[in-house]
Amino acid sequence: MIAAIDRGEIARVTVGALVRAAAALGADVDLRVRWRGEQLDRLIDEAHAALVDATVARLRRLGWIVEVEVSFAIWGERGSVDVLAFHPDFGAMLVVEVKSTVADTQATLHGLDRKARLARDIVKDRPWAIRHVSRLLVLGASATSRRRIARVAGTYDAALPDRGTTVRQWLARPTEPLAGLLFLADDSHDGTRRGNPSRERVRPGRRLATARIRDQKAAPLSNDPKSMRPRDDVVDRDVESVK
């Protein structure tokens, strides 16, 4: 096996064997799967930007002063905050981390906690009278995101216990600190679902007549003159169904 690895004949070596060989040398094996690399990165960036935009629109509508992509370098700690908001009526400061999908729970929660801890220092040059600092994780409202959160529900319940309606009500009236998680659709600024405009409600009384007309349109034309005559019994029944 070692000889095969040394010769570069990796196709003949199993992943398990490769991991064991690396462990014997005090090394780790890092395997990465790439799928349409640049296209995937672009899709992720677009989804993230749409969620940030939806978050900013919601906050501003509720009276928050909002800044995005706020960078910082404090005590050797560097980074940027996706959305930083302040509500002057309540002296509430909000640190928002936006994720189109959660790939690493530990890194996500640690990053949000770190930014909330440094929040007052990040905005010390703003004329904001801060009474309390809150943190919020905004996720894309996809089935994948919900499944990943559900798998480690205990962790998220402990770190970010406030959800859904509680978070939405708090955003309108942030009277006390909050640690929350909000699923937000990236194609809607108000979080509401819009119906399918192509659907049309049909009254039950018209269904038979509508189906009859559709069948007549689909039927092939006939050269038999008798087939061209209207059938009184069918017409009567269709008219009666409409009534």
Buried (B, 14 or more C-beta within 10 A) or exposed (E): EEEBBEEEEEEEBEEEBBBEBBEEEEEEEEEEEEEEEEEEEEEBEEBBBBBBBBBBBBBEEBBBBBBBEBEBEEEEEEBEBBBBBBBEEBBBBBBBBBBBEBEEBEEBBEBBBEBBBBBEEBBEEEEBEBBBBBBBBBBBBBEEBEEBBEEBEEEBEEBBEBBEEEBBEBBEEBEEBBBBBBBBBBEBBEEEEEEEEEEEEEEEEEEBBBEBEEEEEEEEEEEEEEEEEEEEEEEEEBEEBEE
